[in-house]
Amino acid sequence: MEFYQRIRELREDTEPHLKQEEIGLILGMTQRKVSRLETNKTQPTTEEIKKYCIYYNLSADYLLGLTDEKRPLK
């Protein structure tokens, strides 16, 4: 699974269920930016990956699809 698939899955399957606009506000992005990330129309910056890792407390390896193990940040 790739980054865009992981972040969409996390947003939709994690409590509370967030809309793109809501996660955008939390992460300091526009709804359009979140949509473009989730549909793989743009690649995430290092800073955006970091924001997702911190918010979901997950390793970048998981978000980037390098592992299927949901390891928390250390």
ABEGO torsion letter per residue (X at the ends): XBAAAAAAAAAAABOBBBBAAAAAAAAGBBAAAAAAAAAGABBBBAAAAAAAAAAAGBBAAAAAGABABBBBBX
